[in-house]
């Protein structure tokens, strides 16, 4: 059962690029942008990671932590981060357990061929741990900005 907007986000613990365990429970009280991507250092994934990095200051100002997640190893993530000077934390899910819980692993149709793989998608989790928005199939260009707009709209506006 993939995630549903308005429902509690599935708990997870995954290693980041340094091997540190990142737990959703430890991020309670802040917004979390969790984006799933197929592979380090490929064209679409690089664009997406660079866009999130470019917008990281804005996400921080809005109280959000941005996490990327792919099946790649921490070592692969470190090379990817170093090559493109990325600033987002990247999580490793080689067994696709968290991806499956979030509907980011499954059947894909590539040029008429059905395969199993990572479904590029993003989940915005609110400070209470609920799924605020689920982008089920993402096009990389402009996606980070779309997530930021949604986050901006979700925040209470300052009273005048």
KOLNU-930639 format. One record per residue (C-alpha): chain; residue number from 1; residue in three letters; x, y, z. Coordinates in nm, 4 decimals, padded with zeros to 6 digits. Each point is the difference from the previous one (the first is absolute). Layout:
BEGIN
<rec c="A" k="NUM" r="ALA" x="X" y="Y" z="Z"/>
...
//
This chain:
BEGIN
<rec c="A" k="1" r="UNK" x="00.0000" y="00.0000" z="00.0000"/>
<rec c="A" k="2" r="UNK" x="00.1766" y="00.3153" z="-00.1154"/>
<rec c="A" k="3" r="UNK" x="-00.0104" y="00.3172" z="00.2044"/>
<rec c="A" k="4" r="UNK" x="-00.3162" y="00.2076" z="00.0144"/>
<rec c="A" k="5" r="UNK" x="-00.0286" y="00.3728" z="00.0443"/>
<rec c="A" k="6" r="UNK" x="-00.1319" y="00.0821" z="00.3473"/>
<rec c="A" k="7" r="UNK" x="00.1190" y="-00.3311" z="00.1462"/>
<rec c="A" k="8" r="UNK" x="00.3041" y="-00.0661" z="00.2182"/>
<rec c="A" k="9" r="UNK" x="00.3211" y="-00.0366" z="-00.2005"/>
<rec c="A" k="10" r="UNK" x="00.1579" y="-00.3462" z="00.0319"/>
<rec c="A" k="11" r="UNK" x="00.2862" y="-00.0087" z="00.2510"/>
<rec c="A" k="12" r="UNK" x="00.3466" y="-00.0559" z="-00.1391"/>
<rec c="A" k="13" r="UNK" x="00.3625" y="-00.0263" z="00.1027"/>
<rec c="A" k="14" r="UNK" x="00.2566" y="00.0140" z="-00.2799"/>
<rec c="A" k="15" r="UNK" x="00.3720" y="00.0777" z="-00.0202"/>
<rec c="A" k="16" r="UNK" x="00.1079" y="00.3269" z="-00.1598"/>
<rec c="A" k="17" r="UNK" x="00.3119" y="00.0481" z="-00.2124"/>
<rec c="A" k="18" r="UNK" x="00.2208" y="-00.0173" z="00.3122"/>
<rec c="A" k="19" r="UNK" x="-00.1704" y="-00.3079" z="00.1463"/>
<rec c="A" k="20" r="UNK" x="-00.1892" y="00.2022" z="00.2636"/>
<rec c="A" k="21" r="UNK" x="-00.3428" y="-00.1438" z="00.0756"/>
<rec c="A" k="22" r="UNK" x="-00.2717" y="00.2483" z="-00.0969"/>
<rec c="A" k="23" r="UNK" x="-00.3340" y="-00.0670" z="00.1686"/>
<rec c="A" k="24" r="UNK" x="-00.3244" y="00.1709" z="-00.0901"/>
<rec c="A" k="25" r="UNK" x="-00.0861" y="00.0034" z="00.3722"/>
<rec c="A" k="26" r="UNK" x="00.3100" y="00.2163" z="00.0657"/>
<rec c="A" k="27" r="UNK" x="-00.1330" y="00.2590" z="-00.2452"/>
<rec c="A" k="28" r="UNK" x="-00.3318" y="00.0487" z="00.1814"/>
<rec c="A" k="29" r="UNK" x="-00.0948" y="00.3649" z="00.0323"/>
<rec c="A" k="30" r="UNK" x="00.1390" y="00.0998" z="-00.3382"/>
<rec c="A" k="31" r="UNK" x="-00.1066" y="-00.0327" z="-00.3599"/>
<rec c="A" k="32" r="UNK" x="00.1681" y="-00.2772" z="-00.1981"/>
<rec c="A" k="33" r="UNK" x="00.0352" y="-00.0123" z="-00.3770"/>
<rec c="A" k="34" r="UNK" x="00.0783" y="-00.3624" z="-00.0887"/>
<rec c="A" k="35" r="UNK" x="00.0723" y="-00.0508" z="-00.3667"/>
<rec c="A" k="36" r="UNK" x="00.0659" y="-00.3340" z="-00.1649"/>
<rec c="A" k="37" r="UNK" x="00.2200" y="-00.0270" z="-00.3070"/>
<rec c="A" k="38" r="UNK" x="00.1346" y="-00.2928" z="-00.2039"/>
<rec c="A" k="39" r="UNK" x="00.3788" y="00.0428" z="-00.0176"/>
<rec c="A" k="40" r="UNK" x="00.2875" y="00.2266" z="00.0998"/>
<rec c="A" k="41" r="UNK" x="00.1786" y="00.1925" z="-00.2747"/>
<rec c="A" k="42" r="UNK" x="-00.2583" y="-00.0506" z="-00.2746"/>
<rec c="A" k="43" r="UNK" x="-00.1375" y="00.3007" z="-00.1919"/>
<rec c="A" k="44" r="UNK" x="-00.3504" y="00.0318" z="00.1519"/>
<rec c="A" k="45" r="UNK" x="00.1151" y="-00.0861" z="00.3510"/>
<rec c="A" k="46" r="UNK" x="00.2829" y="00.2531" z="-00.0215"/>
<rec c="A" k="47" r="UNK" x="-00.2389" y="00.2772" z="-00.1087"/>
<rec c="A" k="48" r="UNK" x="-00.2341" y="-00.0821" z="00.2875"/>
<rec c="A" k="49" r="UNK" x="00.2783" y="-00.0115" z="00.2625"/>
<rec c="A" k="50" r="UNK" x="00.1488" y="00.3269" z="-00.1292"/>
<rec c="A" k="51" r="UNK" x="-00.3419" y="00.1702" z="00.0083"/>
<rec c="A" k="52" r="UNK" x="-00.0614" y="-00.1098" z="00.3595"/>
<rec c="A" k="53" r="UNK" x="00.3534" y="00.1150" z="00.0929"/>
<rec c="A" k="54" r="UNK" x="-00.0545" y="00.3377" z="-00.1699"/>
<rec c="A" k="55" r="UNK" x="-00.3217" y="00.0484" z="00.1983"/>
<rec c="A" k="56" r="UNK" x="00.1292" y="-00.1413" z="00.3299"/>
<rec c="A" k="57" r="UNK" x="00.0258" y="00.3405" z="00.1714"/>
<rec c="A" k="58" r="UNK" x="-00.3662" y="00.0674" z="-00.0802"/>
<rec c="A" k="59" r="UNK" x="-00.1038" y="-00.3426" z="00.1304"/>
<rec c="A" k="60" r="UNK" x="00.1994" y="00.0649" z="00.3202"/>
<rec c="A" k="61" r="UNK" x="-00.1689" y="00.3385" z="00.0469"/>
<rec c="A" k="62" r="UNK" x="-00.3346" y="-00.1798" z="-00.0299"/>
<rec c="A" k="63" r="UNK" x="00.1070" y="-00.2498" z="00.2699"/>
<rec c="A" k="64" r="UNK" x="00.0459" y="-00.2955" z="-00.2349"/>
<rec c="A" k="65" r="UNK" x="00.2634" y="-00.2719" z="-00.0214"/>
<rec c="A" k="66" r="UNK" x="00.0593" y="-00.1368" z="-00.3508"/>
<rec c="A" k="67" r="UNK" x="00.0979" y="-00.3663" z="-00.0383"/>
<rec c="A" k="68" r="UNK" x="00.0649" y="-00.1875" z="-00.3239"/>
<rec c="A" k="69" r="UNK" x="-00.0299" y="-00.3787" z="-00.0072"/>
<rec c="A" k="70" r="UNK" x="00.1178" y="-00.2589" z="-00.2532"/>
<rec c="A" k="71" r="UNK" x="00.1197" y="-00.3617" z="00.0021"/>
<rec c="A" k="72" r="UNK" x="00.3625" y="00.1200" z="-00.0376"/>
<rec c="A" k="73" r="UNK" x="00.2640" y="-00.0519" z="00.2711"/>
<rec c="A" k="74" r="UNK" x="00.1345" y="00.2676" z="00.2313"/>
<rec c="A" k="75" r="UNK" x="00.3268" y="-00.0135" z="-00.1930"/>
<rec c="A" k="76" r="UNK" x="-00.1835" y="00.0698" z="-00.3255"/>
<rec c="A" k="77" r="UNK" x="-00.1890" y="00.2858" z="00.1696"/>
<rec c="A" k="78" r="UNK" x="00.3276" y="00.1549" z="00.1219"/>
<rec c="A" k="79" r="UNK" x="00.1454" y="-00.0040" z="-00.3537"/>
<rec c="A" k="80" r="UNK" x="-00.3222" y="00.1519" z="-00.1388"/>
<rec c="A" k="81" r="UNK" x="-00.0030" y="00.2720" z="00.2684"/>
<rec c="A" k="82" r="UNK" x="00.3671" y="00.0800" z="-00.0544"/>
<rec c="A" k="83" r="UNK" x="-00.0212" y="00.0089" z="-00.3810"/>
<rec c="A" k="84" r="UNK" x="-00.2920" y="00.2466" z="-00.0056"/>
<rec c="A" k="85" r="UNK" x="00.0576" y="00.1798" z="00.3353"/>
<rec c="A" k="86" r="UNK" x="-00.3418" y="-00.1138" z="00.1209"/>
<rec c="A" k="87" r="UNK" x="-00.1199" y="00.1062" z="00.3442"/>
<rec c="A" k="88" r="UNK" x="-00.2977" y="-00.2308" z="00.0460"/>
<rec c="A" k="89" r="UNK" x="00.0325" y="-00.3135" z="00.2132"/>
<rec c="A" k="90" r="UNK" x="-00.0410" y="-00.3189" z="-00.1999"/>
<rec c="A" k="91" r="UNK" x="-00.1394" y="-00.3181" z="00.1552"/>
<rec c="A" k="92" r="UNK" x="00.0728" y="-00.3566" z="-00.1115"/>
<rec c="A" k="93" r="UNK" x="-00.2825" y="-00.2518" z="-00.0389"/>
<rec c="A" k="94" r="UNK" x="00.1627" y="-00.2892" z="-00.1914"/>
<rec c="A" k="95" r="UNK" x="-00.2737" y="-00.2470" z="00.0948"/>
<rec c="A" k="96" r="UNK" x="-00.2777" y="00.2452" z="-00.0989"/>
<rec c="A" k="97" r="UNK" x="-00.1810" y="-00.0481" z="00.3335"/>
<rec c="A" k="98" r="UNK" x="-00.0712" y="00.3685" z="00.0623"/>
<rec c="A" k="99" r="UNK" x="-00.0604" y="00.0650" z="-00.3700"/>
<rec c="A" k="100" r="UNK" x="-00.2637" y="-00.2726" z="-00.0011"/>
<rec c="A" k="101" r="UNK" x="-00.1761" y="00.1520" z="00.3048"/>
<rec c="A" k="102" r="UNK" x="-00.0069" y="00.3373" z="-00.1769"/>
<rec c="A" k="103" r="UNK" x="-00.1184" y="-00.1304" z="-00.3377"/>
<rec c="A" k="104" r="UNK" x="00.3366" y="00.0852" z="-00.1562"/>
<rec c="A" k="105" r="UNK" x="00.0881" y="-00.3546" z="-00.1071"/>
<rec c="A" k="106" r="UNK" x="-00.2010" y="-00.1960" z="-00.2511"/>
<rec c="A" k="107" r="UNK" x="-00.0920" y="-00.0548" z="-00.3609"/>
<rec c="A" k="108" r="UNK" x="00.1250" y="00.2496" z="-00.2521"/>
<rec c="A" k="109" r="UNK" x="-00.0637" y="00.0145" z="-00.3717"/>
<rec c="A" k="110" r="UNK" x="00.3153" y="00.1006" z="-00.1859"/>
<rec c="A" k="111" r="UNK" x="-00.0611" y="00.0266" z="-00.3734"/>
<rec c="A" k="112" r="UNK" x="-00.2586" y="-00.2779" z="00.0120"/>
<rec c="A" k="113" r="UNK" x="00.2113" y="-00.2309" z="00.2180"/>
<rec c="A" k="114" r="UNK" x="-00.1354" y="-00.0709" z="00.3499"/>
<rec c="A" k="115" r="UNK" x="00.2719" y="-00.0049" z="00.2670"/>
<rec c="A" k="116" r="UNK" x="00.0253" y="00.0267" z="00.3797"/>
<rec c="A" k="117" r="UNK" x="00.1753" y="00.3093" z="00.1216"/>
<rec c="A" k="118" r="UNK" x="00.0014" y="00.3286" z="00.1844"/>
<rec c="A" k="119" r="UNK" x="-00.2981" y="00.2211" z="-00.0747"/>
<rec c="A" k="120" r="UNK" x="00.1250" y="00.3580" z="00.0179"/>
<rec c="A" k="121" r="UNK" x="-00.2277" y="00.1553" z="00.2593"/>
<rec c="A" k="122" r="UNK" x="-00.0008" y="00.2392" z="00.2944"/>
<rec c="A" k="123" r="UNK" x="-00.1800" y="00.0114" z="00.3329"/>
<rec c="A" k="124" r="UNK" x="-00.0463" y="00.3133" z="00.2109"/>
<rec c="A" k="125" r="UNK" x="-00.0371" y="-00.0961" z="00.3671"/>
<rec c="A" k="126" r="UNK" x="-00.1323" y="00.2549" z="00.2482"/>
<rec c="A" k="127" r="UNK" x="00.1426" y="00.0634" z="00.3506"/>
<rec c="A" k="128" r="UNK" x="-00.2558" y="-00.2410" z="00.1508"/>
<rec c="A" k="129" r="UNK" x="00.1202" y="-00.2832" z="-00.2252"/>
<rec c="A" k="130" r="UNK" x="-00.2950" y="00.0038" z="-00.2413"/>
<rec c="A" k="131" r="UNK" x="00.0291" y="-00.0113" z="-00.3772"/>
<rec c="A" k="132" r="UNK" x="-00.0977" y="00.3459" z="-00.1209"/>
<rec c="A" k="133" r="UNK" x="00.0626" y="-00.0621" z="-00.3709"/>
<rec c="A" k="134" r="UNK" x="00.1078" y="-00.2957" z="-00.2132"/>
<rec c="A" k="135" r="UNK" x="00.1330" y="00.0613" z="-00.3496"/>
<rec c="A" k="136" r="UNK" x="-00.0345" y="-00.3483" z="-00.1494"/>
<rec c="A" k="137" r="UNK" x="00.1903" y="00.0398" z="-00.3273"/>
<rec c="A" k="138" r="UNK" x="00.2392" y="00.2898" z="-00.0226"/>
<rec c="A" k="139" r="UNK" x="00.1535" y="00.1826" z="-00.2938"/>
<rec c="A" k="140" r="UNK" x="00.3323" y="00.1384" z="00.1234"/>
<rec c="A" k="141" r="UNK" x="00.0002" y="00.3454" z="-00.1565"/>
<rec c="A" k="142" r="UNK" x="-00.1633" y="00.2523" z="00.2330"/>
<rec c="A" k="143" r="UNK" x="-00.0994" y="-00.2633" z="00.2565"/>
<rec c="A" k="144" r="UNK" x="00.1993" y="00.1450" z="00.2932"/>
<rec c="A" k="145" r="UNK" x="-00.1702" y="00.3355" z="-00.0565"/>
<rec c="A" k="146" r="UNK" x="-00.3434" y="-00.1673" z="-00.0104"/>
<rec c="A" k="147" r="UNK" x="00.0719" y="-00.1720" z="00.3333"/>
<rec c="A" k="148" r="UNK" x="00.1135" y="00.3307" z="00.1461"/>
<rec c="A" k="149" r="UNK" x="-00.3203" y="00.1747" z="-00.1184"/>
<rec c="A" k="150" r="UNK" x="-00.2132" y="-00.2737" z="00.1577"/>
<rec c="A" k="151" r="UNK" x="00.1942" y="00.0280" z="00.3252"/>
<rec c="A" k="152" r="UNK" x="-00.0393" y="00.3787" z="-00.0030"/>
<rec c="A" k="153" r="UNK" x="-00.3766" y="-00.0352" z="-00.0486"/>
<rec c="A" k="154" r="UNK" x="-00.0217" y="-00.2558" z="00.2838"/>
<rec c="A" k="155" r="UNK" x="00.1638" y="00.2298" z="00.2524"/>
<rec c="A" k="156" r="UNK" x="-00.2228" y="00.2248" z="00.2074"/>
<rec c="A" k="157" r="UNK" x="00.0260" y="00.3549" z="-00.1313"/>
<rec c="A" k="158" r="UNK" x="00.1370" y="00.2512" z="00.2481"/>
<rec c="A" k="159" r="UNK" x="-00.2742" y="00.2082" z="00.1584"/>
<rec c="A" k="160" r="UNK" x="-00.0134" y="00.3579" z="-00.1210"/>
//
